[in-house]
């Protein structure tokens, strides 16, 4: 696959994993979504594409 959609409910985990994947994947778009407005949580959706070698 040349694209990856990463969904996370924890910004720290998303940042950690993007850092781990940065050699092969790059973030093309990042969007926060408030799916549960009665809580303090937001979902983060990152669209990533494979880096050309």
C-alpha positions as semicolon CSV with decimal commas, in nm:
position;residue;x (nm);y (nm);z (nm)
1;X;0,000;0,000;0,000
2;X;0,123;0,350;-0,076
3;X;-0,116;0,527;0,164
4;X;-0,189;0,484;0,531
5;X;-0,467;0,631;0,743
6;X;-0,374;0,643;1,111
7;X;-0,651;0,712;1,366
8;X;-0,553;0,789;1,724
9;X;-0,725;0,912;2,038
10;X;-0,395;1,008;2,203
11;X;-0,178;1,288;2,054
12;X;0,137;1,164;2,228
13;X;0,104;0,816;2,082
14;X;0,040;0,954;1,735
15;X;0,349;1,178;1,759
16;X;0,560;0,885;1,883
17;X;0,447;0,657;1,600
18;X;0,486;0,921;1,329
19;X;0,842;0,971;1,449
20;X;0,904;0,595;1,429
21;X;0,756;0,575;1,078
22;X;0,922;0,889;0,935
23;X;1,187;0,700;0,734
24;X;0,923;0,530;0,516
25;X;0,608;0,742;0,563
26;X;0,530;1,114;0,561
27;X;0,220;1,295;0,686
28;X;0,019;1,454;0,405
29;X;-0,277;1,572;0,614
30;X;-0,375;1,579;0,980
31;X;-0,725;1,644;1,113
32;X;-0,873;1,646;1,462
33;X;-1,232;1,529;1,501
34;X;-1,445;1,585;1,810
35;X;-1,652;1,266;1,797
36;X;-1,743;1,283;2,165
37;X;-1,817;1,650;2,245
38;X;-1,921;1,571;2,602
39;X;-1,565;1,456;2,681
40;X;-1,222;1,620;2,664
41;X;-1,103;1,366;2,403
42;X;-1,053;1,423;2,032
43;X;-0,971;1,175;1,760
44;X;-0,677;1,250;1,532
45;X;-0,667;1,125;1,175
46;X;-0,340;1,134;0,982
47;X;-0,317;1,062;0,611
48;X;0,030;0,931;0,536
49;X;0,200;0,835;0,212
50;X;0,502;0,620;0,146
51;X;0,823;0,815;0,088
52;X;0,975;0,770;-0,258
53;X;1,309;0,596;-0,244
